[in-house]
Amino acid sequence: MSCKDRHPCFPSFCFLFLFFIIFLPIGLAGCSDKKDGAHSGEAVPVTVMTVKPRDIPIDIEFIGTTESSHQVEIRSRVEGFLEKITYEEGGKVKAGQTMFQIDQRPFEASLQQAMGVLAQQQAKLVTAEATLKRVRPLAEKNAVSKKDLDDAIGDEKTARAAVLSAEGSVQDARLKLSYATIKSPIDGFAGRSKKQEGSYVSTGQESLLTYVAKIDPIWIDFSVSENENLKLEDRTARGTFRMPKDSNFDVEVNLSDGSVFPYKGRLNYADPSYSSETGTYQVRAEIRNPVNSPKALRPGQFVRVHLQGGVRPNGILIPRTAVTQGAKGHFVWLAGSDGKAELRVVEIGDWQENDVFIDSGLAEGDRVILDNLIKMSQDVPVRISDVPVSAGGKVSGVDQELPVSPADK
């Protein structure tokens, strides 16, 4: 049997075979032409910024709490019944203003008794001095015995000592009488009264009546960790951070609603040692806080503390969205002088909000592509437009995640 007899469709099969042999290379060539034209099509529109190193102000942020710059506990120094409360709880008080009045009558009586004793001792002293004055000349003439002279001298000294003791009792009674009127030692705001009128006031642990807090100026306490401090010292040593001229930062405060407090302050204390429990040391700032200000701070508030005045010399700051994280690290896309995209690996530093510092990988004049990054690949043609250098420059010192390239997800 012939091949033709075994395969009735042999002519059709031969025809299809010849068709693929002839036309398949032509089709593949057409696909190749399309692929080769991918990079020769319309350029991708992009926005770029030109890198220009400059001295960039550094803002270091912490969370702090406000504290009275002078808070005094108002305590009773004497025991007695509380007769009057003469201040407004929560209101402003002046130095020397009466706040509490303890019943004075027992202390007035004690003072009167002490003054009576003093008068008696003073009378005895007068008698003793007169006796000694008479006896001394007689003793010189041997008209009286030596013992009479010694007794007169001893009586005079005893009477004088008794007067001193009585004077001390009078002074003590006067002090206790004055302690019955309790006054504020400072200007400030007074807290709630711990005692009510008519209650018995004692000394010791139960003597606390209230407190007065001075809030102008006000203190702001915050903690600096060992890692943050070491990082700052390292940057200063490497020249990537420069301290303020007088080595003291300006302090700006942000309130809980995000608004900026209208007055700035300065640091006035730093703990010389770290806490063994938290690994931090305490720092304190002092800031003006007029009590008539509509946003006057009160002790116990949480605020954001910004230390200003430091500078990063010749810093490069770009928008955070221009940096992509790949399998081998962070990189940016540059618009080359030939109008094509170029990938550049960079090392990032600190960032704040929408900007990030570039520690290495970029130089002055580089043009960083800011948008359409998902369409970028090596040597893709781009059509560019320049924008001003980023206006950012605040650095918090806290590391955050950066965008991940779609190819690495």
ABEGO torsion letter per residue (X at the ends): XBAAAABAAAAAAAAAAAAAAAAAAAAAAAAAAAAAAAAABBBBBBBBBBBBBBBBBBBBBBBBBBBBABBBBBBBABBEBBABBABBBGBBBBBGBBABBBBAAAAAAAAAAAAAAAAAAAAAAAAAAAAAAAAAAAAAAGABBAAAAAAAAAAAAAAAAAAAAAAAAAAAAAAAAAAABBBBABBEBBBBBABBBGBBBBBEAAABABBBBBAOBBBBBBBBBAAAAAAAAAAAAAGABBBBAAGBBBBBBBBAAGBBBABBBBBABBBABBBAAAGBBBBBBBBBBBAABAABBBBGBBBBBBBBGBBBBGBBBBBAAABBBBAAEBBBBBBBAAGBBBBBBBBBBBBBEABBBBABGBBBGBBBBABGAAABBBGBBBBBBBBBBBABGBBAGBBBBBBBBAAAX
